[in-house]
C-alpha cells in the first residue's frame, strides 16, 4: 500500500474514535504528518477534506 493511502486509511479509522476534545488534536496530528511526509497540504485528497468537515459538523464543532 502506498504511503498516502496508508496514512489516509489510518486517519479515517482514528477520526471515527474522536470526540469534540480529541478531534482537533487528531486533525492537527494528521496534517502535520502529511506536511512532513509530502511537503504541503496542497495535494490533500478531497475525500479527507470532506471527512474532516463532516466529522466537525457531526461533533457540533462547525455549522453545516
Buried (B, 14 or more C-beta within 10 A) or exposed (E): EEEBEEBBEEBBEBBEEBEEEBBEEBBEEBBEEBEEEBEEEEEBEEEBEEBBEEBBEEBEEEEE
